[in-house]
Amino acid sequence: MKKCGLLFFLVCLCLSFHGHAQKAAILNDSITERIYTLNEVEYLIDSTNNLTIDQIINPATSILFREHDSYLNKDFRNDFSYWIRFPVSHSSKTKKVWLMEFYDQTIDHLEVYTPQPGDGYEKKVMGDTYPFKQRTLLHKNFEVMLDVKTDTVMVYYFRIQSHEFADIRIAFRSVDRFTYYALNEYFLFGIFYGMILIIVLYNFLVYLAIREAKYINYIFYILSVAFYAMSLDGIGFQYLWSSYPKWNELSTGFFLYMLIFWALVFTRRFLSTKANAPFLHKVLFWTIMARTALFVDTLFFHRTLFVLPYIEIIPLSLIFYTGIKVWYEGYRPARFFVVAYGVLFIGFFIRALVFFNIIPFTIISHYSLNLSFVVEMLFLTFALGDRIRILKDNRDRALRKIITQHEANMQLKDKVNRELEQKVQERIVELNFKNTELENTNSKLERQAFEINQINSILDLDNWKLKNSIKEVLNERLMEKTMDYHQFKTLYPEKLSCYRRLEEMKWEKGFICNKCGNDKYFNGVAKFAHRCTRCGYNESITAFTIFHSIKFPIEKAFYIAYLVVAGKKDSTLAELAEQLDLRVNTIWSFKHKTQERIAQLEKKGRKPTISRWEDVILSGDHSTKSVKTSPKNGLKAKASL
């Protein structure tokens, strides 16, 4: 005890040379609570993170402790350790049990060095990087019990290290005050999370009723708010993931990302930005992409920047502006949405002012974000209900308009029907008169039509006789070898008439397969082709004729064959080529082929004439080709030979 008193005296003496020393916290039963901020206590920043308690209490190091009145929250260094010296004046007259409490539940590592009555310090380690069950009191905050009943001044040391900002506030209070405060705080937490649960259930039931996806988006947003608040308050670590401190380190950043993600998605859905604000619809989408990319980057590569709560002012401002823009454009359901996010914007703004020490720390300012979340969720619920009410009013207004229009249409319809009935009666009288006239006219037309039909019949008969006479004359001229090309085209104007003539020449007495002698066939692949029903042989119309495989129009080949058979030599090859629009070589080649056929027939004693020019057209293979006989087709084969 003497050694501790002497040590405390030396510390106070050293501090007297560096300004005024920190006043000891006095145990006074009339004052049950006192809260100290970091700029009200003496502390030392350990840039090496290696100082031990023995080095700290050494007089050479101890003189470095001092108060920093100008300290602000933004000055916190997450890469250094903070050593806090906190003297307490104990009293034997106190009837209360006292404790010291650290508000910030996100402190990673907290070492408490409690002076012992004999000598030395007892070390206790706590923080959110350790399982929740290791705490002295199973409370969301960190508490250090003081149980000294003698009149003495004892100096407590705290070493604080955190990878993110730590709000270092030490509450010096009695246990009964702590119990009262803790019960009220947990009661308010119960109301807060109970309201969230009720809102979630309400919106889920509404979703089941109307099946709109925006309610599911809103439910995920509310749940993200709830889990983000739990990670900030320490309720989640106490009740949900108390055995997973590693997850506790990530939970705040993860649920903050989910909160912003679902807020942006819900905004796009609720405000129908695709139709009401297409440009902002795209901006919101790319904001989601950018926030997701930032989340992945900080999660895997820059963990120290994983929790950036005040950067969320950017997407929240965008959401707020989008709501105002859509509301200004005339989308009425956006009004409560704007109020809701206006309240949330104010909550974030107040929390930021507290962080930057612009406004003092109070219970209301500390829980401003929670309060704004509650009000925001209520207004968003109102907004969803207001949207349904507006849609219902629009529907009712449309129905009333439809009914009014329907009544007007019925009146107009009755008026038009009356007018139409009157006009119909007038029209009927007029039509009856017209019908009488039409009947008379029809009778006259029928008589005229009968006479015209008789005249047409006589004309058709005369026309038929005339055509037959013309054909007979042309055929006679053909036989007389006196037709030129234009007259010849009258008999064979196109390839179709030539193919019909070939068909008459080849199969006038019926089809006989040149492969197997079968006389049954069906239509082949090409026009006028015959396919044998037995062997499947497909015989084209030009096969076994002098026209087989020619490369120019068959009607011109017909005329050349006619000239060769008729023996006409009025035109030279050049003149004939110009007349038929063919090359000289082509005409000469086909003419030579025809002359060879005539020579073959003359050798057999069958000199061809115009009346028998089918002998020239049909090649010898067509009539003399041998046919494989079989028991079934032997007689047919002999007949063909």
Summary of the structure (lengths in Angstrom):
residues: 641
radius of gyration: 55.7
end to end distance: 146.6
largest distance: 159.3
contacts: 1792
relative contact order: 0.05
helix: 60%
strand: 12%
